[in-house]
Amino acid sequence: MKPNDSKAPVDSAGMEPVADYATAPVWLIIVFGALFYWGQLFLDRHAGGFQKDVYAPFQDVEEVAKSNPQNEQDKFLAMGRDVFTKTCSQCHQPTGLGKEGQAPPLVGSEWVLAPTAARIVNIPLDGLTGPITVKGQVWNLTMPPFRDNWDDEHIAAVLTFIRTKLGDNKASPVKADLVKAARQVVHPSPETSDELMRIPLQ
């Protein structure tokens, strides 16, 4: 029989490889699963929400900002933003656009954007009740007072944040001295819009 005869026996050592498959071991699947799970946890804790300005060990932009040197105005606004986020946004919404049946809008409100905060400074101090017209809509709700919850600095800070940074509001900041002066006038019950309108904007 000739060497190149197709019927000639072939040495098994010279056989070409044949495609085949085998079941992956269970332990290997478990290892890959564990690595994938760990990777998700690592990204969740260290990726900073995939924001380029966030880096370990910080979780978000606010943490990064707080860790960096800040001037007094930045600290003041950060305080106001914190008060707004933790309290005011629950009713007025994080956007400041308000919610029907819950709270009027703060963004674009004629009360918020008045030349001074002489009137609205009394609202967080004493609360507000009864009808009030905001941007042409009448709201008849009650807001509780925060006189005993916040000091003058915190009230001034949150009003400054609302007047200068919330949405597209651009009004003048509020000083703690204005809050201190308003606090001296003890109001027996929540303010009404009529009472607030009698306060001069000076």
C-alpha positions as CSV (number, residue, x, y, z in Angstrom):
1,M,0.0,0.0,0.0
2,K,1.4,3.4,-1.0
3,P,2.1,5.9,1.7
4,N,-0.3,8.5,0.2
5,D,-3.1,6.0,-0.2
6,S,-6.2,7.5,1.5
7,K,-7.1,4.0,2.8
8,A,-3.7,3.7,4.5
9,P,-3.9,3.5,8.3
10,V,-3.1,6.8,10.0
11,D,-1.0,7.0,13.1
12,S,-3.2,8.3,15.9
13,A,-0.4,10.6,16.9
14,G,-0.7,12.4,13.6
15,M,-4.5,12.9,13.6
16,E,-5.8,16.4,13.2
17,P,-7.7,17.8,16.3
18,V,-11.4,17.5,16.3
19,A,-13.7,20.2,17.8
20,D,-15.4,19.1,21.0
21,Y,-16.9,20.7,24.1
22,A,-16.9,19.9,27.8
23,T,-19.0,21.1,30.7
24,A,-17.5,23.9,32.8
25,P,-16.8,22.9,36.4
26,V,-19.3,24.2,38.9
27,W,-16.5,25.7,41.0
28,L,-15.4,27.8,38.1
29,I,-18.9,29.2,37.6
30,I,-19.1,30.1,41.3
31,V,-15.7,31.8,41.2
32,F,-16.6,33.9,38.1
33,G,-20.0,34.8,39.8
34,A,-18.3,35.8,43.0
35,L,-15.8,38.0,41.0
36,F,-18.6,39.7,39.1
37,Y,-20.5,40.4,42.3
38,W,-17.4,41.8,44.0
39,G,-16.8,44.0,40.9
40,Q,-20.3,45.5,41.1
41,L,-19.8,46.3,44.8
42,F,-16.4,47.8,44.1
43,L,-17.8,50.1,41.4
44,D,-20.8,51.0,43.5
45,R,-18.5,52.1,46.3
46,H,-15.6,53.7,44.4
47,A,-16.9,54.8,41.0
48,G,-18.7,57.9,42.4
49,G,-21.7,57.4,40.2
50,F,-19.3,57.5,37.2
51,Q,-18.9,61.2,37.6
52,K,-15.5,62.4,36.5
53,D,-15.2,64.9,39.4
54,V,-15.8,62.2,42.1
55,Y,-12.9,60.1,43.3
56,A,-12.3,57.7,46.3
57,P,-13.0,57.9,49.1
58,F,-15.9,60.3,48.2
59,Q,-19.3,59.1,47.1
60,D,-20.6,62.2,45.3
61,V,-19.9,65.7,44.1
62,E,-21.1,67.3,47.4
63,E,-18.7,65.2,49.5
64,V,-15.8,66.3,47.2
65,A,-16.9,69.9,47.5
66,K,-17.1,69.8,51.3
67,S,-13.6,68.3,51.5
68,N,-12.0,71.1,49.5
69,P,-11.2,74.6,50.8
70,Q,-14.3,76.8,50.7
71,N,-14.8,80.5,51.3
72,E,-17.4,81.7,53.8
73,Q,-20.0,82.4,51.1
74,D,-19.7,78.8,49.7
75,K,-20.1,77.4,53.2
76,F,-23.1,79.6,53.8
77,L,-24.8,78.4,50.6
78,A,-23.9,74.8,51.4
79,M,-25.6,75.1,54.7
80,G,-28.7,76.6,53.0
81,R,-28.7,73.8,50.4
82,D,-28.5,71.2,53.2
83,V,-31.5,72.7,55.1
84,F,-33.5,72.9,51.9
85,T,-32.7,69.3,50.9
86,K,-33.5,67.8,54.3
87,T,-36.6,69.9,55.1
88,C,-38.1,72.3,52.5
89,S,-37.8,69.9,49.5
90,Q,-40.1,67.4,51.2
91,C,-43.1,69.7,50.4
92,H,-41.8,72.3,47.8
93,Q,-40.0,69.4,45.9
94,P,-36.3,69.3,45.2
95,T,-36.8,71.4,42.1
96,G,-38.6,74.1,44.1
97,L,-41.5,74.0,41.7
98,G,-44.0,73.0,44.4
99,K,-46.8,70.4,44.3
100,E,-50.5,70.8,43.9
101,G,-52.3,70.4,47.2
102,Q,-49.0,70.3,49.1
103,A,-46.9,73.5,48.7
104,P,-46.6,76.4,46.3
105,P,-43.6,76.9,44.0
106,L,-40.5,78.8,45.2
107,V,-38.9,79.1,41.8
108,G,-40.2,82.3,40.2
109,S,-42.4,83.2,43.2
110,E,-43.0,86.9,43.6
111,W,-42.7,86.4,47.4
112,V,-39.3,84.8,47.1
113,L,-38.0,87.3,44.5
114,A,-39.2,90.4,46.3
115,P,-36.5,93.2,46.5
116,T,-35.8,92.1,50.1
117,A,-36.6,89.1,52.3
118,A,-38.3,91.3,54.9
119,R,-41.6,89.5,54.4
120,I,-40.7,85.9,53.6
121,V,-38.2,85.8,56.5
122,N,-41.2,85.6,58.8
123,I,-42.6,82.5,57.1
124,P,-40.0,80.0,58.3
125,L,-40.0,81.7,61.7
126,D,-43.8,81.8,62.3
127,G,-45.3,79.5,59.7
128,L,-48.0,80.5,57.2
129,T,-51.7,79.8,57.0
130,G,-54.7,80.7,54.9
131,P,-54.9,81.7,51.2
132,I,-51.8,83.1,49.5
133,T,-51.5,83.9,45.8
134,V,-48.3,82.7,44.2
135,K,-47.7,83.2,40.4
136,G,-51.4,83.8,39.9
137,Q,-52.6,80.7,41.7
138,V,-54.3,80.7,45.1
139,W,-53.0,78.3,47.6
140,N,-54.8,77.6,50.9
141,L,-52.5,75.6,53.0
142,T,-50.6,75.7,56.3
143,M,-46.9,75.6,56.8
144,P,-45.5,74.9,60.3
145,P,-43.1,77.3,62.0
146,F,-39.4,76.5,62.4
147,R,-38.5,79.2,64.9
148,D,-37.4,76.6,67.4
149,N,-35.7,74.3,64.9
150,W,-33.3,76.6,63.1
151,D,-31.1,79.5,64.4
152,D,-30.8,82.8,62.6
153,E,-27.8,81.6,60.5
154,H,-29.6,78.5,59.2
155,I,-32.8,80.5,58.2
156,A,-30.7,83.1,56.5
157,A,-28.7,80.4,54.7
158,V,-31.7,78.5,53.4
159,L,-33.5,81.7,52.3
160,T,-30.3,82.8,50.5
161,F,-30.1,79.5,48.7
162,I,-33.7,79.7,47.7
163,R,-33.4,83.3,46.5
164,T,-30.1,83.0,44.7
165,K,-29.5,79.4,43.6
166,L,-32.8,77.5,43.4
167,G,-33.9,77.0,39.8
168,D,-33.3,80.2,37.9
169,N,-34.0,82.5,41.0
170,K,-31.7,85.5,41.1
171,A,-32.4,87.7,44.0
172,S,-30.3,89.3,46.8
173,P,-28.9,87.1,49.7
174,V,-30.3,87.2,53.2
175,K,-28.3,88.2,56.2
176,A,-28.7,86.7,59.7
177,D,-29.2,90.1,61.1
178,L,-32.5,90.4,59.3
179,V,-33.7,87.1,60.7
180,K,-32.5,88.1,64.2
181,A,-34.6,91.3,64.0
182,A,-37.7,89.5,62.8
183,R,-37.3,86.9,65.5
184,Q,-37.7,89.6,68.2
185,V,-41.4,90.0,67.1
186,V,-43.2,87.0,68.5
187,H,-46.2,86.1,66.4
188,P,-48.9,84.2,68.3
189,S,-50.0,82.1,65.4
190,P,-48.9,81.4,61.8
191,E,-48.6,84.4,59.5
192,T,-51.2,85.2,56.9
193,S,-50.6,86.8,53.5
194,D,-52.4,89.9,54.6
195,E,-50.2,90.3,57.6
196,L,-47.1,89.8,55.5
197,M,-48.2,92.4,52.9
198,R,-48.3,95.0,55.7
199,I,-44.5,94.5,56.3
200,P,-42.6,97.1,54.3
201,L,-39.9,95.9,51.9
202,Q,-37.0,97.8,53.3
